[in-house]
Amino acid sequence: MKRRSMLSLLGAAPALLAGSKLEAAEKKHSHARHSSMGASDKIVGLNPRGTPPAIQLIPMAPRLTTLDGKTVYLISDGFPGADVFLNEMKIWFAKNMPSVKTIYRLKAGGFAADDPKLNAEVKANGNAVIMAIGH
């Protein structure tokens, strides 16, 4: 059976035949190149990731003993459905803990992006945050 028809039966392109001849020629050329290197020659590889910066540890916020009379910010990063989920939480707080004030806000940017304006508002007026983030 011819190689061309056998490859077509296997679902491979006949161009593979040309590739095997090309690879053989490259191997022959590569071997001649490597044999010219001396024993003292070195190849140096560099790490493309570089050196990461030092990690700054930030302690967790102190826990609240109660939510009674507190303000809880319900923050969404814009992931689809997060607004519906946080609205249900707002309804739950109104029904089960009416002394808790809830404020819904949409965060600018994605989860990892900083929103200084919102952060300042939460620090000035809020006691707790529930943040809905997408996956």
C-alpha positions in Angstrom: 0.0 0.0 0.0 1.3 3.4 -0.8 2.1 5.7 2.1 -0.1 8.5 0.7 -3.3 6.4 0.7 -2.4 4.8 4.1 -2.1 8.3 5.6 -5.4 9.4 4.1 -7.1 6.3 5.6 -5.7 7.3 9.0 -7.0 10.8 8.6 -3.5 12.4 8.3 -2.5 14.8 5.5 -0.1 13.6 2.9 1.9 16.7 3.7 3.3 14.8 6.6 5.5 12.8 4.2 7.2 16.0 3.2 7.6 17.0 6.9 9.5 13.8 7.7 12.1 14.5 5.0 12.4 18.1 6.2 12.9 16.9 9.8 15.6 14.4 8.8 17.5 17.2 7.0 17.2 19.5 10.0 18.4 16.8 12.4 21.4 16.2 10.2 22.2 20.0 10.1 21.6 20.3 13.9 24.0 17.4 14.7 26.7 19.1 12.6 26.2 22.4 14.5 26.3 20.8 18.0 29.4 18.7 17.3 31.3 22.0 16.7 30.7 23.2 20.3 33.6 22.7 22.7 33.4 21.0 26.1 33.9 24.3 27.9 31.1 26.1 26.1 28.1 26.9 28.3 24.5 27.8 27.5 22.9 30.2 29.9 19.1 30.3 30.4 17.3 33.2 32.0 14.1 33.0 34.0 11.4 35.1 32.3 9.4 35.5 35.5 12.1 37.7 37.1 12.2 38.3 40.9 8.9 38.9 42.5 8.5 41.9 44.9 8.4 41.4 48.7 4.9 40.6 50.0 3.4 43.2 52.3 1.2 41.5 54.9 -2.0 43.3 55.9 -3.8 42.1 59.0 -7.5 41.2 58.8 -10.0 43.8 60.1 -11.2 43.2 63.7 -14.5 41.2 63.9 -17.7 42.9 65.0 -19.4 41.5 68.0 -22.8 42.3 66.6 -24.4 43.8 63.5 -27.2 45.6 65.4 -27.2 49.3 64.4 -24.3 48.8 61.9 -24.0 49.7 58.2 -23.2 46.8 55.9 -22.1 47.6 52.3 -23.2 45.1 49.7 -20.6 45.5 46.9 -20.7 43.9 43.5 -17.8 43.6 41.0 -20.3 43.5 38.1 -20.3 39.7 37.6 -23.6 38.7 36.1 -26.2 37.8 38.7 -24.3 39.4 41.6 -26.7 42.3 41.8 -29.7 39.8 42.1 -27.9 37.9 44.9 -27.0 41.0 46.8 -30.6 42.3 46.5 -31.8 39.1 48.1 -29.4 39.7 50.9 -30.7 43.2 51.4 -34.3 41.8 51.6 -33.1 39.2 54.1 -31.5 41.8 56.3 -34.6 44.0 56.2 -36.8 41.1 57.2 -34.5 39.4 59.8 -32.3 42.2 61.1 -34.1 45.5 60.6 -31.6 47.5 62.7 -28.9 46.8 60.1 -28.6 49.4 57.4 -27.5 47.9 54.0 -26.1 49.9 51.1 -25.6 48.4 47.6 -22.7 49.7 45.5 -21.2 48.6 42.2 -17.4 48.5 42.3 -15.5 50.2 39.4 -13.4 47.7 37.5 -13.0 44.0 38.2 -12.3 42.1 41.4 -8.6 42.9 41.6 -8.9 46.5 40.4 -8.7 49.2 43.1 -11.7 51.6 43.6 -10.3 54.3 45.9 -13.5 56.4 45.9 -15.6 53.4 47.0 -13.0 52.3 49.6 -13.0 55.8 51.1 -16.8 55.8 51.3 -16.8 52.4 53.0 -14.1 53.4 55.5 -16.0 56.6 56.3 -19.6 55.2 56.6 -19.5 51.4 56.8 -18.9 48.8 59.5 -18.8 45.7 57.3 -18.7 44.6 53.7 -20.2 41.7 51.8 -18.6 41.5 48.4 -20.0 39.4 45.6 -17.2 38.4 43.3 -17.5 36.3 40.1 -15.4 33.2 39.4 
